[in-house]
Amino acid sequence: MSDGDLVKVYATGAKGLRTQVTRNLHNLMREFGRRCPGRRLDVDHLLYLPDCTLSGSPPASIDPTRVIDAGRRDQLVSRILQLFDKRSCSASRRDTGGAEPPDACDVHAFLSDVVQVAPSVDALSRLEHKHYKRISGGLTTWARSFEMQPHRLRVIGTAGAGKTQLALEEFKAAG
């Protein structure tokens, strides 16, 4: 504790816990509002201190019933459940400052850290072309390794195996 605030000491120095929590909550709510316009995230909090024990009273800005320290670590899950049980139903317009309460699916999607991507047709085409060249080049190299007189080779393969590429290379080599 320093200057009436809990602090976390990092390699780069000590940081006030109240400042960090406030900044993180505001950033979380602001980002949710940006992604879900017209809606406001209703965030509740609990201070979990897994690697230290709170000695003495916390600062006035921290509700002692919202602190779980290392000595009460086994109570974390039950305390979270109690907080959920105490809450009334979902947030109302009054709770969210007039904004629409968030939909549970929106909140889940926001907090899930899931990125949805679709394959680029252009990238797939380039990749396919690269593999086609590699395979056809391999067939051409492989077929040229045979020494025979006259140089006649019957090639049977599925579409895309490189038969045409081999024939073109042999035609260019014959000159």
N, C-alpha and C positions, 0 to 999 in steps of 0.2 A: 504494500500500500504506500502511496506517495501522494502528498498534497490532498488527502481526502479521497483519492481515487484508487481503485485496484489497478495494478499494472502487470503487464506480461513482459518479461525481459527476453529480448531476442539478441542475436549476435550483433545486430546493428544498434542496439540500445533498447531502452524501456519505452513501452507505448501504453497510454492510458486505455483501460478496458472500455470505459463508458464512451469515449470518443470513437473507438473502433467499432463497437456494437452499433452505435447510432449511425455512423457512416455506412456500415454494411446494410442496416435495415433501410435507410433512405435510398441507397443504391438499388437494393432489391425491389422496393416499391416503385421507384422511378422507372426501372427497366421493365417491370411488369406493365406499368401504365403505358409505356412506349409500344410494347408488343401487343397489348390488348387495350386499344384506345377506348376511353369512356368507362373503364373499369378500374377499381382500386383494390389492391391487395391488402387484406386485413391480416397483419402479422402479430403473433403473440410470441413471447420469448421466455427462455429459461437459461440461466447462467450455469453452465456445467464446467466445473474445475476438476478434471480427472487427475491432475498431477500435483495438487496442493490442497491444504486444509485451511479453511477460513478461520483465522484466529481473531476474536473480537467481533464487533458489529461491522457490517458493511457500510459504505457511505450512504447518506440519506437518499441518494438517487437510485439505489438498488434495493428492491424489495427482498428482504431476507427469506421470504417463503419461495422466492424464485431462484434460490441458489442451491445447487447440489455440488458439494465438494467431494474430495477423495474419501472422506470418512463416511459419506452417505451414498457412495457410488451405486450400491445395490438397490437404492430407492429410485434411480433415474426413470426406469420404465413406468413404475407405478405412479410417480409424480406427473409424468407426461399424460398418462391416462386420466388422472384426476383433473388436470387442467382442461382436457378435452371434455370431460363429463360436466365440468362447471360452466362451460360455454353454452350459451343458448344456441338455437339453430343458427344457420349461416348468417353472415353479416347483412344488416339492412342498409337502406340508403342513408339513414342517419349515421350508422357506424362508419360508413365510407365517405363521409363528407358530401353526400349528394350523388356520388358516382354509383353506377350499377355494381352490385356485389359480384365478385368473380364467380364464374362457373367452375365447378370442381375439376372438370376436364381441362380447362384452360390452365388452372393452377398446377395440375399434375404435369401437363406438357411443358410448362415453364420451368418447373423444378427438376424435371427428369434429365436434362442435359442430353437430349436426343437430337441428333442432326439427321434430317431426312434429305437424302440425295437421290438423284436420278442419273443413270449413266449418260455420258455424252456420246451421241451417235458419231460425231466426228472423231472422238478419241477411240471409240471401238473400231471404226473404219481404219484409222491409222494403225492400230494394233493388229488388226486382221491382215492388212497389207504387209506389215513387217513380218508376220509369221508366214504369209504366203511366199514372200521373197526368200525367207530363210529356208523353208521347206523345198521350194523349187531349186534354189541354189544348191541345196544338199543333194538333190537327185541328179543335177547336172554334174556335180563334182564326183559323185559316186559312180555314175555311168561312164565318165571319162577314165576312171581308174582301170577299166577293163582294156586289155590289149588283145586285139583279134584282127585277123585279115580274112576277108573284108570286114570292116567295122559295121556290123549289123546287130542291133539289139532290139528285141521285142519287149516293150514296156506295157504292162497292164496295171491300171490303178483307177481309183475312184476319181470323181470330179474334184479338181483342186489339188491333185497329187503332184502336179508339175510336169505332166507329160508334154504339154504344148511348149512350156518354157524350155524343156530339154530339146525338143525338136528344133526350136528357134535357135538355140545355142549351137546345135550341131550344124544347122544350115549356115550360120555365120562362120563357123570354123571351116566349113568346106569351101567357102569362099567365093 
